[in-house]
Amino acid sequence: MPGSGHRINSGRWGSRKEMNNKTITESLTKVSHKAELVLSVCTGALILAQSNLLEDQSVSTNRLVIEELKKAATNSCEIVESVRYVDNGKIITSAGVSAGIDMSLYVVGKLLGKERAVQTALLMEYDLKQT
């Protein structure tokens, strides 16, 4: 998080370590209340779960992390498999890293319009999957 003096190593084993870092989870919980959107890519969902942000939410994560997320998340959290991303309104989570690109372009469309998202994908030479 910018300005916090802490670096979040998301993905792979970094998020598994940082999900138990109280400074990070408490800070994330605090700043999420002020944020317009909270996005998570891949195993970052583990950090959101430990920050108690996934209660009553649907969530996606990398398919290799589903079982770990089931242990970390509350029972009220619905883990949705085989989707690229899930939008809960404020909290949006994606599966693996490439799904994070899809999620990011979806958010561009949500905030700035679908045309801007398509234009951004073209500039990136990215094959945008319309969902």
C-alpha positions as CSV (number, residue, x, y, z in Angstrom):
1,M,0.0,0.0,0.0
2,P,1.4,3.3,-1.0
3,G,2.9,5.3,1.9
4,S,2.4,2.5,4.5
5,G,6.0,1.4,4.4
6,H,5.0,-2.1,3.6
7,R,5.2,-4.0,0.4
8,I,2.6,-6.5,-0.5
9,N,4.0,-9.4,-2.4
10,S,0.9,-10.7,-4.1
11,G,0.7,-14.0,-6.0
12,R,2.5,-17.3,-5.4
13,W,3.9,-17.6,-1.9
14,G,4.0,-13.9,-1.1
15,S,0.3,-13.6,-0.5
16,R,0.3,-16.7,1.6
17,K,2.9,-15.1,3.9
18,E,1.3,-11.6,3.9
19,M,-2.2,-12.8,4.5
20,N,-1.1,-13.4,8.1
21,N,0.6,-10.0,8.4
22,K,-1.7,-8.1,10.8
23,T,-0.3,-4.7,9.8
24,I,-1.4,-5.4,6.2
25,T,-4.8,-6.9,6.9
26,E,-5.7,-4.3,9.4
27,S,-4.6,-1.5,7.1
28,L,-6.5,-3.1,4.1
29,T,-9.6,-3.3,6.2
30,K,-9.4,0.3,7.2
31,V,-8.7,1.7,3.7
32,S,-11.2,-0.5,2.0
33,H,-14.0,1.4,3.8
34,K,-13.0,4.6,2.1
35,A,-12.2,3.0,-1.3
36,E,-14.6,3.2,-4.2
37,L,-13.5,-0.2,-5.4
38,V,-11.3,-3.0,-4.0
39,L,-9.8,-5.3,-6.6
40,S,-7.9,-8.6,-6.1
41,V,-6.0,-10.7,-8.6
42,C,-5.2,-14.3,-8.2
43,T,-4.1,-15.3,-4.7
44,G,-4.7,-11.8,-3.4
45,A,-8.2,-13.1,-2.5
46,L,-6.4,-14.8,0.5
47,I,-5.4,-11.4,1.8
48,L,-8.9,-10.1,1.4
49,A,-10.3,-13.2,3.2
50,Q,-7.9,-12.6,6.2
51,S,-8.9,-9.0,6.2
52,N,-12.5,-10.1,6.7
53,L,-13.6,-8.4,3.5
54,L,-15.2,-11.4,1.8
55,E,-18.1,-12.0,4.2
56,D,-21.3,-12.4,2.2
57,Q,-19.4,-11.9,-1.0
58,S,-18.9,-14.0,-4.2
59,V,-15.2,-14.4,-5.0
60,S,-12.9,-15.8,-7.7
61,T,-9.3,-16.8,-7.3
62,N,-6.8,-19.0,-9.1
63,R,-8.1,-22.5,-9.4
64,L,-5.0,-23.8,-7.6
65,V,-5.9,-21.8,-4.5
66,I,-9.6,-22.7,-4.2
67,E,-9.0,-25.1,-1.2
68,E,-6.8,-22.6,0.6
69,L,-9.4,-19.9,0.1
70,K,-12.2,-22.1,1.5
71,K,-10.1,-22.4,4.7
72,A,-9.3,-18.7,4.9
73,A,-12.8,-17.3,4.0
74,T,-15.9,-17.2,6.1
75,N,-18.7,-19.6,5.5
76,S,-20.8,-16.9,4.1
77,C,-18.3,-16.4,1.2
78,E,-19.3,-18.1,-2.0
79,I,-16.2,-19.2,-4.1
80,V,-17.1,-19.2,-7.7
81,E,-15.0,-21.5,-9.9
82,S,-14.5,-21.4,-13.6
83,V,-15.0,-17.6,-14.0
84,R,-12.5,-14.9,-14.9
85,Y,-13.8,-12.4,-12.4
86,V,-16.6,-11.7,-10.0
87,D,-18.1,-8.2,-9.4
88,N,-19.8,-7.7,-6.0
89,G,-20.2,-4.0,-6.6
90,K,-17.4,-2.7,-4.4
91,I,-15.2,-5.8,-4.3
92,I,-14.1,-7.4,-7.5
93,T,-11.9,-10.5,-7.6
94,S,-10.3,-12.3,-10.5
95,A,-8.9,-15.8,-11.1
96,G,-5.3,-16.0,-12.3
97,V,-3.0,-13.3,-13.6
98,S,-4.4,-13.1,-17.1
99,A,-7.9,-12.9,-15.7
100,G,-6.7,-9.9,-13.8
101,I,-6.3,-8.1,-17.1
102,D,-9.9,-9.0,-18.1
103,M,-11.0,-7.7,-14.7
104,S,-9.0,-4.5,-15.1
105,L,-10.5,-3.9,-18.5
106,Y,-14.0,-4.6,-17.1
107,V,-13.4,-2.0,-14.4
108,V,-12.2,0.5,-17.1
109,G,-15.5,-0.1,-18.8
110,K,-17.5,0.2,-15.6
111,L,-15.9,3.5,-14.7
112,L,-15.2,5.1,-18.1
113,G,-17.5,3.3,-20.5
114,K,-17.3,0.1,-22.6
115,E,-15.9,2.0,-25.6
116,R,-12.9,3.1,-23.5
117,A,-12.3,-0.5,-22.4
118,V,-12.4,-1.8,-25.9
119,Q,-10.0,1.1,-27.0
120,T,-7.6,0.2,-24.2
121,A,-7.6,-3.5,-25.1
122,L,-6.8,-2.6,-28.7
123,L,-3.9,-0.3,-27.7
124,M,-2.6,-3.2,-25.6
125,E,-3.1,-5.6,-28.5
126,Y,-5.2,-7.7,-26.0
127,D,-8.0,-9.9,-27.2
128,L,-10.8,-8.7,-24.9
129,K,-13.3,-11.3,-24.0
130,Q,-16.6,-9.6,-23.7
131,T,-18.5,-10.8,-20.6
